[in-house]
């Protein structure tokens, strides 16, 4: 995705997790008197490749007041990294190359070091940048809704940016209700201000319909040293995997694209096949026991088959263990509610523990679903909510998943209001924007935590 980097803050955030992990490893090597040799260097490079630039921690967890989300992100992300490294070491028979005391100390100390670093960086970084004169001064051309939304983001102290204010020609409307310090005047004054105040970054948030004004402004700004960014006003909130590409030399901008194109698609499919195969082998006895329990609980089939929308909106058939006395799959599907009389006693246990979802690993091997992705909704629900929620169908740019980012953030079970469904869709789109293999592994580990925690939303 295209991202602007107005100051050193974003780069430091992106590099924080790999630097802390590698630094902790080096400290463990030194503490036990080992030598940081070629094998250690290779391990450090692997850690860097796995954690940069995405890191282990989502931005909202990093900035949140509560430590729970931050700790969960760190622990699940670090377990995923350690698990992948352990699998690689086992496959290549290289684990014994390292001092086992070093590896154990490193594995245990790194989460604590990461937590401390993420708590200290937002406090220390802005002060360091201010002292060193590295903070960037930024202004926005356009005090419209888009410009104000951008200004809120720029006020994040982690960006290392000092937002000076807005320039806009419509002073009577947009600028009149701004704090006086942020009202910097008409667009015609921007170039002179940028030269006099040594502005580092200029964001143009004017609508594309204002092309003549934009061209005049760009011409005026040619005599400044400021970096200039254009903030598009079309589908800004729905940019999915945005990137610049070309067709036979003609530049095009991808506004909405699947994250699983090219190499990413091969990685995603390979991880799905490997995970689904291993899990099915491990849980085969459990599947047989559940099948017997479903058959004895009430008359009807063992598996419940329902039509859902898959990738690109194509209809697929999804398998679940039947947990109700009915198997609805028509034009109207009533969601399960708390104390629903249609749910059998054994079915309630299956739904509470998410064991009813296990047959969907067969769907993964078939290529209809993925282990991690937006949860598939019944066709009837899709037809309802696609008319009520903007961007609803974008979630179908990828295969539906057995678990997803929304589910590990408390949005399991019934969505009895449009607001609840919108919250679920927001998480689905966040997943599409930020996909990585490490994020998938974190979601899988968080799913285990949620299920073992007996999520109250599952019924």
PyMOL commands that set and color helices and strands:
alter all, ss='L'
color gray80, all
select helices_A, chain A and resi 8-31+38-51+59-63+67-92+95-97+100-131+145-154+157-159+171-175+180-182+187-197+208-221+236-238+263-297+311-313+345-353+355-357+360-366+379-385+392-397+407-409+418-434+437-452
alter helices_A, ss='H'
color red, helices_A
select strands_A, chain A and resi 136-141+161-167+201-204+227-230+243-247+250-254+303-309+315-321+370-372+401-403
alter strands_A, ss='S'
color yellow, strands_A
deselect
rebuild
show_as cartoon
